[in-house]
Structure formats: structure tokens, C-alpha cells
């Protein structure tokens, strides 16, 4: 079985950080993602917005609390979990949420009003390309998109 979720969205509220009695950090925040699609009946573009609760553990939780604020764009990689509880009226309740395994900040300090995480552009070791394709190499450098050298045996599916 495989349970992997990748989301990009904006925080709907500031990070709430708590600690377990053993000292493990737990951060919780909300994420809003949207999808634009064309309505088949009317032909107009519509937007569907999803609000998802995110939970982060450990050092990642402390870093998220330090740098993330409401409105910031973030990429989340994690797994889908089902939270179940009984409310005050004795009703069984449930909801899906995400336990984040990786949190990546999508904005740098200069893109928001408040202070935030200064994300540097990662440096990738790009394989040398033949000189017969200078236009392609030049286009990749302009977009800062690394080329990835993966052979068929490395693909997990």
C-alpha cells in the first residue's frame, strides 16, 4: 500500500505549537489549496477551494512555528490520516488530515510583508550536456530548472 500526499497552498492560520510530556514538538496549522476547472454545463471557469488541517512533528514543527505565518505559501509532503473522536453530544465524528513528513517554504523573505524564512536557491549538480544543445541548456539555466538523470531501473513503479 502507498499513502503519499503532496500539496501546495497557503496557510489559513498561524502555526500552533505544543509539546508532548516527553518533549516532542507538535505543530498544527491549516492549509488552503485550490483547483481551477471548466464547468461542463456553463463553460465558465470555476474554482474549488479545499481547507486541510496539517500536523508536523519534531524539529520540523519548531521550524514551521518559527518561520511560517498566515498567508505564506508552502509545499507539504506527507500522509493522509483519519482523525476520529466523539463530540460533546456523544456523536461520532471524523475528518481527514495530513501528517507532514516534509515542509518546504515556497516564498523568500522579500515576498511578504512580515519577516520570514530566507530561502536560498538550491544548487543542483547538473550533468554535463553535449554542446550540440546550447539552446536547451540556456533555457534550463533561465528557468533554474535542474535536469534529472534517472534511468528506468531507478523508477519505483
Secondary structure, 3 states (H helix, E strand, C coil): CCCCEEEEEEECCCCEEEECCCCCEEEEEEEEEEEEEECCCCCCEEEEEEEEEEEEEHHHHHHHHHHCCCCCEEEEEEEEEEEEEECCCCCEEEEEEEEEEEEEECCCHHHCCCCCCCCCCCCCCCCCCCHHHHHHHHHHHHHCCCCCCCCHHHCCC
